[in-house]
Amino acid sequence: HRSAAENHHRLRLGNMTRKGTVGANGTARDSEPDAVAGRPPDMRGITRWERGDTTACWAVTVRRRGRVIQRRFFDGVYGGCEEALDTARAYRDAVLDVFPPCTNREKAAKKQARNTSGTPGVYRVLRWGKTPSWQATLTSRHGLQRAWFDVANYGEDGARARAVAQREIWWKEAEITFLLQDGPSKEAAETAFGDLLEDPDLMDEAALATAMRVGEERLAEINARFDALRPLWLTLRLALRKTGSGGGQRLVLVVSNGSQDTRLTATFAINPQTRPLQAALSLARDKALELMDRLFPPGSSDWFSDAFGTSFDEGAFDCGNGLSIRVRIPGTPPMTE
């Protein structure tokens, strides 16, 4: 049985299954992507990823002026699907106003690669496939505006000049908006950067460079804050393994804090004369405490010794199944902000 948060359509990409994709990455949009039909606005920029039955997360992706902000929130770290989603939403909301989004006026002022007129939105075309004309175009929230000026009526220079003038009129009359879907992204942008809608000339190259630099500093602060909010989980496995064909045995210890790139291991050979099982278990316990001091806050190893120290006693250790512990470190942050 799946929760409502998990009940989304699937798209296959490599060996991962992506669920709940929130729209296409359209070139006219600055934020990660538009919601598909029926998706609530609070899911924009958030995608579900799953690999098999063991790895599942919510991925946040926000795009601003070529800068891509991404972060994943794993179910196993945050205590479940819903808890991970709550934290993903909080992060998405926190980064929405870090960088100023593009406006429709900025986009309209950019000359496309196929443009040869020197003026954005003005092209020489064959109207109806046969009539040489200069065409003025502008895309606004109301749709595509177009006008043609035939060379036969106005001459080459006159037709082009009229197309340029018409495009300039539309450009000045168009309501200035951010290239974002209605919803949290747009609301956050209008609150943080509303002055750009009143006076778009405020965002010249120098001002934009400053805004992007400040945005990087703010993003670093937000990431540090969410790093500190991340719950810490201990995963410990201790297994008895055979060594070679001579009947020897060894203990294999694996300790992790839940991060994909943090997995510490140690091995302890067992010898009936020099290192019996209990001696190897005691070494494994001491090594586990040492590794915990490297991976977790001060005091965590003391708590672990009190809570699980006897699990390393020979009488308590299951030689067939080994020892497997997954527990949240006490005192680490709550599941959500």
C-alpha positions in Angstrom: 0.0 0.0 0.0 1.4 3.4 -1.0 0.7 6.8 0.7 -0.9 9.6 -1.2 2.5 11.3 -1.6 3.8 8.2 -3.4 0.9 7.7 -5.7 2.2 9.3 -8.9 2.8 8.1 -12.4 6.2 6.7 -13.4 8.8 7.6 -16.0 11.8 5.3 -16.5 15.2 6.9 -16.7 18.3 4.6 -16.6 18.0 2.3 -13.6 16.0 4.8 -11.6 12.3 5.3 -11.6 11.2 8.9 -11.5 7.7 9.5 -10.2 5.6 12.7 -10.2 7.6 14.6 -12.8 6.3 18.1 -12.5 6.4 19.2 -16.2 8.8 19.9 -19.0 11.8 22.1 -18.8 10.6 24.7 -21.2 13.0 27.2 -22.5 10.7 30.0 -21.7 10.6 29.0 -18.0 13.1 29.8 -15.4 11.9 27.6 -12.6 11.8 23.8 -12.6 9.1 22.8 -14.4 5.5 23.5 -14.7 2.9 21.3 -13.0 1.2 18.6 -15.0 -2.6 18.6 -15.1 -4.0 17.9 -11.7 -0.8 18.4 -9.7 -1.0 20.9 -6.8 1.3 24.0 -7.0 3.1 23.0 -3.8 4.6 20.0 -5.7 6.3 22.2 -8.4 10.0 21.7 -8.5 9.8 18.4 -6.5 10.2 15.0 -8.1 9.9 11.5 -6.7 12.8 9.0 -7.4 12.9 5.4 -6.5 15.4 2.5 -7.1 14.1 -0.9 -6.3 12.7 -1.3 -2.8 15.7 0.2 -0.9 16.4 3.7 -2.2 13.7 6.4 -2.4 13.8 10.1 -2.2 12.3 13.5 -3.1 14.5 15.6 -5.4 14.2 19.4 -5.4 15.3 21.2 -8.6 15.1 25.0 -9.1 16.6 26.8 -12.0 17.5 30.5 -12.1 19.4 32.2 -14.9 21.3 29.1 -15.8 22.0 28.2 -12.1 20.6 24.8 -11.1 19.8 24.2 -7.4 19.4 20.6 -6.6 19.1 18.5 -3.4 17.7 15.1 -2.5 15.8 14.1 0.6 15.9 10.4 1.3 13.0 8.5 3.0 15.5 6.5 5.0 17.2 9.6 6.5 14.1 11.6 7.3 12.0 8.8 8.7 9.6 8.1 5.8 8.1 9.3 2.6 5.9 12.0 4.1 8.6 13.4 6.4 11.1 13.6 3.5 8.5 15.4 1.4 7.8 17.9 4.2 11.6 18.8 4.3 11.9 18.9 0.5 9.0 21.4 0.4 10.7 23.5 3.1 14.0 23.5 1.2 12.3 24.3 -2.1 10.5 27.3 -0.5 13.8 28.5 1.1 15.7 28.6 -2.2 12.9 30.1 -4.4 14.0 33.7 -3.9 17.8 33.2 -3.7 18.4 34.3 -7.3 16.4 36.8 -9.3 14.4 35.1 -12.1 14.3 36.3 -15.7 11.5 38.6 -16.8 9.5 38.4 -20.0 11.1 41.8 -21.0 14.6 40.4 -20.7 13.7 37.4 -22.8 12.1 39.6 -25.4 15.3 41.6 -25.6 17.5 38.6 -26.4 18.3 38.1 -30.1 17.8 34.5 -31.2 20.5 32.7 -33.1 18.5 32.6 -36.4 17.8 36.4 -36.2 19.6 38.3 -39.0 17.8 41.6 -38.6 19.8 42.9 -35.7 16.6 43.5 -33.7 15.1 40.8 -31.4 11.7 39.6 -32.6 12.1 41.0 -36.2 12.6 38.7 -39.1 12.6 38.8 -42.9 10.2 36.1 -44.1 8.2 35.0 -47.1 4.6 35.6 -46.1 2.4 32.8 -47.3 5.5 31.3 -48.7 5.8 33.8 -51.5 5.5 37.5 -50.4 8.8 39.1 -49.1 7.9 40.7 -45.8 9.4 41.9 -42.5 7.7 40.3 -39.5 7.4 41.7 -36.0 6.7 39.1 -33.2 6.4 39.2 -29.4 5.2 36.4 -27.1 3.4 37.6 -24.0 1.1 36.0 -21.4 -1.7 36.6 -23.9 -0.1 34.6 -26.7 2.0 35.3 -29.8 1.6 38.7 -31.4 2.6 39.0 -35.1 2.5 41.7 -37.8 3.8 41.7 -41.4 5.0 44.6 -43.5 5.4 43.7 -47.2 8.5 44.9 -49.0 6.3 45.5 -52.1 4.3 48.1 -50.2 7.0 49.9 -48.1 10.3 49.0 -49.7 13.0 46.9 -48.0 14.1 49.6 -45.5 10.6 50.9 -44.9 9.1 47.5 -44.2 11.9 46.6 -41.8 11.6 50.0 -40.0 7.9 49.5 -39.5 8.4 46.0 -38.1 11.0 47.3 -35.7 8.7 50.1 -34.6 5.7 47.8 -34.1 7.8 45.4 -32.0 9.1 48.3 -29.9 5.5 49.4 -29.2 4.4 45.9 -28.1 7.6 45.5 -26.0 6.9 48.8 -24.1 3.2 48.0 -23.6 3.6 44.5 -22.4 3.1 43.9 -18.7 6.4 43.0 -17.1 6.2 39.6 -15.4 8.6 36.9 -14.2 8.9 33.8 -16.4 7.4 31.6 -13.7 4.2 29.6 -13.3 1.6 31.0 -10.9 2.3 29.5 -7.5 5.0 29.5 -4.8 7.8 30.3 -7.1 6.2 33.4 -8.6 4.9 34.6 -5.2 8.4 34.3 -3.7 10.0 36.1 -6.6 7.5 38.9 -6.6 8.1 39.4 -2.9 11.9 39.4 -3.1 12.4 41.1 -6.4 9.3 43.0 -7.1 11.3 46.2 -7.7 12.5 44.6 -11.0 8.9 44.6 -12.2 8.5 48.3 -11.5 11.9 49.3 -13.0 13.5 46.4 -15.0 16.5 48.7 -15.8 17.6 48.2 -12.2 19.0 44.8 -13.2 22.0 45.9 -15.3 25.1 43.7 -15.7 26.8 45.0 -12.5 23.6 44.7 -10.5 23.0 41.2 -11.8 26.5 40.1 -10.9 26.0 41.4 -7.4 22.6 39.7 -7.0 24.1 36.4 -8.2 27.0 36.7 -5.8 24.7 37.5 -2.9 22.5 34.6 -4.0 25.4 32.2 -3.8 26.1 33.4 -0.2 22.5 32.9 0.8 22.3 29.5 -0.8 25.4 28.4 1.1 23.7 29.6 4.3 20.5 27.7 3.5 22.4 24.5 2.7 24.3 24.7 5.9 21.1 25.2 7.8 19.5 22.1 6.2 22.7 20.2 6.8 22.3 20.9 10.5 18.7 19.9 10.4 19.4 16.6 8.8 18.7 13.7 11.2 21.7 11.4 11.8 21.2 7.7 11.6 23.6 5.0 12.6 23.8 1.9 10.5 26.0 -0.9 11.9 26.5 -4.4 10.6 28.7 -7.1 12.1 28.9 -10.4 10.3 30.9 -13.6 10.8 32.6 -14.7 7.5 34.7 -17.7 6.4 38.2 -17.0 5.2 39.5 -19.3 2.4 39.1 -23.0 2.5 41.0 -23.7 5.7 38.0 -23.1 8.0 39.2 -19.8 9.3 36.8 -17.1 10.3 36.7 -13.3 10.6 34.4 -10.6 11.7 33.5 -7.9 9.2 32.3 -4.6 10.7 30.5 -1.8 8.7 29.5 1.5 10.2 27.7 4.3 8.3 25.9 7.6 9.1 23.4 7.2 6.3 25.3 9.2 3.7 26.0 7.4 0.4 29.7 8.3 0.5 30.4 7.5 4.2 30.8 3.8 4.9 33.6 2.7 7.2 34.7 -0.9 7.5 37.0 -3.0 9.6 37.9 -6.7 9.7 39.0 -8.9 12.6 40.5 -12.4 12.2 39.5 -15.1 14.6 42.0 -17.6 15.9 41.1 -20.2 18.6 44.5 -19.9 20.3 45.4 -16.2 19.9 42.1 -14.4 19.3 38.9 -16.3 20.1 35.5 -15.1 19.2 34.9 -13.0 22.3 38.3 -11.2 21.9 37.4 -10.4 18.3 33.9 -9.2 19.3 35.5 -6.9 21.9 37.9 -5.4 19.3 34.9 -4.9 16.9 33.0 -3.1 19.7 36.0 -0.8 20.4 36.4 -0.1 16.7 32.7 0.7 16.3 33.0 3.3 19.1 36.0 4.8 17.4 34.3 5.0 14.1 31.2 6.6 15.7 33.4 9.3 17.2 34.5 10.1 13.6 31.0 10.1 12.1 28.7 11.5 14.9 28.5 14.3 17.4 30.4 14.0 20.7 28.8 11.7 23.2 27.2 9.5 20.6 29.7 6.6 21.2 29.0 6.8 25.0 25.2 6.5 24.3 25.9 3.6 21.9 28.1 1.8 24.4 25.3 2.0 27.1 22.5 1.0 24.7 24.2 -1.7 22.6 27.5 -2.7 24.3 26.2 -6.1 25.4 25.3 -7.0 21.8 29.0 -7.7 21.3 29.1 -10.3 24.0 29.6 -13.8 22.7 26.5 -15.1 24.4 24.3 -12.4 22.7 25.9 -12.5 19.3 24.1 -14.5 16.6 26.9 -16.2 14.6 24.4 -17.1 11.8 22.7 -13.8 11.3 25.3 -11.4 12.7 24.4 -8.1 14.3 22.4 -5.4 12.4 21.5 -2.1 14.0 19.9 1.0 12.4 18.9 3.7 14.9 18.6 7.4 15.0 21.2 9.2 17.1 19.5 10.8 20.1 19.7 14.6 20.2 20.0 15.1 16.4 17.5 17.5 14.7 13.8 16.7 14.3 12.6 15.2 11.1 11.5 18.5 9.7 12.4 22.1 10.2 
